Amino acid sequence: MDNRTLSGLLAMTPPANLKIIELTAELTRPDGGLDLDAAAARQKDVEMACAQAQDYATATRRLREALRWRLRPQRY
């Protein structure tokens, strides 16, 4: 794997400003539980935030595996 491949994978990795973090904070009750009624009312937002988080996880997993492959000990 060459450096161009790694830089391409890095460029494909979305920024880490995940909506799921902000949304979770908004949907958390003062006692620390999830406000299920509020979450249900914002179902579309929840689904979009989950999809964004999944895309981010997939992209970072690809990048992680590429780096592991690139940094593995060379055998001669």
Wavefront OBJ file of the C-alpha trace (Angstrom):
o trace
v 0.000 0.000 0.000
v 1.435 3.341 -0.987
v 1.180 6.740 0.661
v -1.306 7.917 -1.967
v -3.699 5.175 -0.910
v -3.372 6.202 2.726
v -3.915 9.868 1.957
v -6.962 8.926 -0.126
v -8.407 6.938 2.771
v -7.696 9.826 5.112
v -9.430 12.245 2.752
v -12.469 9.944 2.645
v -12.735 9.904 6.447
v -15.435 12.372 7.488
v -14.756 14.980 10.163
v -15.356 13.840 13.717
v -18.127 16.335 14.493
v -20.694 13.613 15.066
v -24.288 14.732 15.511
v -25.004 11.710 17.714
v -22.966 13.241 20.552
v -24.882 16.508 20.542
v -28.211 14.743 20.045
v -27.549 12.361 22.934
v -26.830 15.315 25.208
v -30.095 16.928 24.124
v -32.113 13.745 24.734
v -30.628 12.882 28.124
v -32.815 13.575 31.155
v -31.351 15.176 34.281
v -31.258 11.742 35.963
v -28.991 10.464 33.166
v -31.613 8.356 31.392
v -32.688 8.751 27.800
v -35.903 10.691 27.219
v -37.628 8.129 25.007
v -40.564 10.398 24.183
v -38.228 13.156 22.993
v -36.167 10.604 21.060
v -39.292 9.237 19.391
v -40.363 12.742 18.442
v -36.965 13.249 16.806
v -36.739 9.829 15.210
v -35.548 11.186 11.866
v -32.727 13.106 13.588
v -31.784 10.007 15.594
v -31.673 7.848 12.461
v -29.568 10.393 10.590
v -27.163 10.758 13.511
v -26.811 6.975 13.782
v -26.151 6.675 10.043
v -23.514 9.407 10.232
v -21.828 7.658 13.172
v -21.871 4.348 11.278
v -20.317 5.975 8.199
v -17.618 7.501 10.383
v -16.922 4.169 12.065
v -16.645 2.417 8.708
v -14.284 5.018 7.280
v -12.044 5.069 10.343
v -11.996 1.256 10.430
v -10.739 1.224 6.813
v -8.081 3.781 7.661
v -7.021 1.876 10.781
v -6.628 -1.366 8.853
v -4.677 0.381 6.106
v -2.301 1.855 8.668
v -1.848 -1.504 10.349
v -1.054 -3.050 6.976
v 1.379 -0.257 6.112
v 3.122 -0.361 9.504
v 3.422 -4.132 9.784
v 6.957 -5.468 10.124
v 8.563 -6.079 6.736
v 9.798 -9.588 6.076
v 12.712 -10.000 3.740
l 1 2 3 4 5 6 7 8 9 10 11 12 13 14 15 16 17 18 19 20 21 22 23 24 25 26 27 28 29 30 31 32 33 34 35 36 37 38 39 40 41 42 43 44 45 46 47 48 49 50 51 52 53 54 55 56 57 58 59 60 61 62 63 64 65 66 67 68 69 70 71 72 73 74 75 76
